[in-house]
Amino acid sequence: MRLPSGGLIDRSHPIRFSYDGHSYQGVQGDTLASALIANGLKTVARSFKYHRPRGIMTAGSEEPNALVTLGHGAGQEPNLRATTLELYEGLAARSQNCWPSVNFDLLALNDLAAPFFGAGFYYKTFMWPRAFWEMLYEPAIRRAAGLGALSGLPDEDRYERAFAHCDLLVIGAGPAGLMAALEAARAGADVILADEDSRMGGRLNADLTEVDGRPGPDWAADVAADLAQMDNVRCMSRTTVTGAYDHGTFSAVERVAMHLPHPGDAPREAFWRIVAKRAVLATGALERPVAFQNNDRPGIMMAGAVRSYLNRYAVAPGRSVAVFGNNDSAHATARALIDHGIHVAALIDSRPGVQTDLDVPLYHGQVCGSEGRKGLEAISIATASGIEKVQADCLAVSGGWNPSLHLTCHMNGRPQWDESTAAFHPRPGMVPGLEPVGAANGVFTTADALAQGRKAAQAALTDLGLKPANIPLPKAEDGAYDITPLWSVPGRGRAWLDFQNDVTVKDVKLAAQESYRSVEHMKRYTTQGMAPDQGKNSNMGALAVLADATGRSIPETGTTTYRAPYTPTTLGAIAAGARGKGFAPERFTTSHAASEEAPMVEAGLWYRPSYFPKPGESYWRESCDREVGYVRNAVGICDVSTLGKIDIQGQDAGEFLDFVYTNMFSTLKVGRTRYGLMLREDGHVMDDGTTARLGEHHYLMTTTTAAAGQVMRHLAFVHQCLRPALDVQFISVTEQWAQFAVAGPKSRELLNSLLDHDITGETFSFMGCGDVSLGGVSARLFRISFSGEHAYEIAVPARYGESLFRLLRARAETLGGGAYGMEALNVLRIEKGFITHSEIHGRVTAFDVGLQGMMSKKKDFVGKTASERPGLMDPDRERLVGLKPTGPVKQLTAGAHLFNLGEDAVRQNDQGYITSVGFSPTLGHFLGLGFLRNGPDRIGEEIRMVDHVRGIETTAEVCHPVFFDPQGGRARD
Amino acid sequence: MRIDCPLCGPRDRREFTYQGDALALDRPDPEAGFGVWNDYLHNRDNPAGPTRELWYHDSGCTAWLVVTRDTVTHEVHRVELARDVKEAGK
């Protein structure tokens, strides 16, 4: 019911929305919850397990009951709290976990069977047969119990991630937070003020508490406006700080467009990482319920929430309201009701002897039961003189306040028990640099909140070397917080602790009785506190009941662990931008656009052409075979720019390379290139590649594409951590140079048609290198070969890459060749027995790949000592061999394992495995490289290949790994 | 987590690559024997408390750093250039 006046709402701005298909009207400033109350709706949800009707209980993000689903299809979002959903034109919400409707739910039958469904029921009942649990019991239980459902479709909404840095992060914009932010802002500090609400002010907006002689909401709005126009302040409303992490890092979720009917380009939510030098925690406190029989009936809500609805939203949750509490919050609610002209049916105070000056019926006792068919109709009150029944359609309950100290515990901190407020308070210093103030710190008067906010800001300013502004403290209400703990009212029937997971006082007692006495065990046995609200409403009550049942005090019993996030966070927001292509950057070569017909293969972050299909080719092997032929018979062009290129210079460059490579580079002549092998310090192969000596103190190293980053890091490690005295500098120039292989018998002919000055076998002999120019552009030419043919690699500054590639390709085509891709490159190198990271996969030594001869005996190098361990030189190790199929199945597969003929294909008989395969059009059959026990001594033997995964089996002949041109004459001619 | 790089200032942990214990700086003599090399390559303490680690600032200045931090409190006590540590050790 909407009140005739008051509220922080704009009555001139009506908003139409729908709930479960029915149209309703609210106004600007409403939440979905306040609009539902304004329209007289009471039952808005069904409970998790028993499908009991439930109503709105709170006015904030801690709401356990009023969860709704918005949107359809991919945009469907379940479990949104009606209490934090701002109303917008056209909002369409649906109730959850009920069928056919929230008012008549067939699964409410569960409630009749409730005596059987206590804590541990599933574990005790669905025990046999074991397989039925996954097949039958769990799916059925999951259908019956639960909250909202996911659409199962990819979330198409836009989310963003953002980063911010500040001197002081103020979390919460109630009186304490506003005061802290203003003090720090006036002192010139960079301030971020974040609050999960759409409106700054916190409880001031709900309680209308006077500050500085004015209504609290006015004071808060003025301070917020003041802050908003200061350049050194970022005011972030609708922003929940969800976690506290190391070294002043905080996570926060900003709901950017969730409240807008037409979001346009704005993201739905933004996920913030905020780094703050200091932080103030001003998150206030959450009111806790009292457990009594049937305390979950719609119409029973928190006393503070009732004040929010009356004062902020100008809606009355009932016509005749009873108020029950163990502290002064109940009296404040009774007063607010009277101020708004609502009938107060009873004020029940469980504290003996407490009086009131309000004109309301005061009962000293406890509410011990509720009645009503569709919502609350009457309550029972246990007093000294017996049980009395009072008619009421709403009951406001206050069991006291729990400081919202969650963030102080995110780094493994535990709170401390405070007897006078019957609540856990934050322990100082639990998150370095984070200072709790106000109600979050267990201080419950507005005057104290303002003072603590200012003091914490001043301490932070002093720490940061800034001079406090010392803004005047406004006057505000100051009184004692008086509470006598009351957790649950004794009596028969079910008294609810955890509304979201349907856990009762009896469940917790049963857990204790069955020896789940630790609070963590009780939580897992009963599921108390495991719902989306993470026990914000129920933890203290459950803890107190457990303490009582086990004969311990509350501090002895302790709390469960608080973990981030503070409120449920959509995965879409956390993953913002990282979906699909956003998951990893894409690196394109300069020839990418000129290779558009080629299917791409990913190599690390790079995209490389797999093969270049021609019209009429229907299968990749056709293209691959043709491209291999280009290189063997004419000339092929391949972009090899993705290989890591590291420019190394300095007086000691040669000595440095001698230390990182197994072989010598200081002896390499200027204008020559050499193949090098690099080990890890544990003696296994790290990488290989060629290094050219461009000048006396100037080398250019190439690495494999896959290991470019790792090698760069390794070189930096060796230099800075092992040999800092060496005069050497190096930098990656991978992206600065575009480099193309020109390979095949006609490669020199092709180059000479382009170069400004012809090259010859003398000026560029095998493994030679030097500067050349083409069309006036300086280039580097290396006579190296990864195909075994007469071949070159030509490098030009990256900006010339695309045009050079087009030119090379066109010339190659006139010579009967063309571009080739990764598939052909792979076949060519397998024919020659050249290794890649398929072979040097991290577990092989130089000995294993037959390169032990490259390990210099004349010097120390990284990995030398460890590579000499006896186990790494054992001839019986799995060592590199070539393989060709001999059986009726003519195929080899990478990953297949090798076995002796006649032996079972089981692990115990394993002789090795295949690492690379390809069909050689040159030789007319499949080739494989692999590792075989004592392989080099078994050339000519027949071996059995079994691919258990693909179900392929054949026999193969063990060969020398170099299948083609073993003397290497073709590369040298 | 944040690391105060001596060259770049305080930066987010994600700019760095972790490499393990800083004893990797103390490469033994090639002739020190397999026992010493085995310790150098494989044996690490796992302390609850202060520890010296190597971090590489790969998204920053590419400096190798020796970070002294507490595995219990996560406090970072000291960040030094590995080059300086190595040279001071000589």
Interface residues (C-beta under 8 A of the other chain):
Chain A: Y245 D246 H247 G248 T249 R273 V275 M411 P432 E681 D682 G709 M712 R713 A716 F717 Q720 C721 L722 P724 A725 D860 K864 T865 A866 R869
Chain B: M1 R2 D12 T17 Q19 A24 L25 R27 P28 P30 A32 F34 W37 L41 L54 Y56 D58 T62 A63 W64 H74 E75 V76 L81 A82 R83 K86 E87
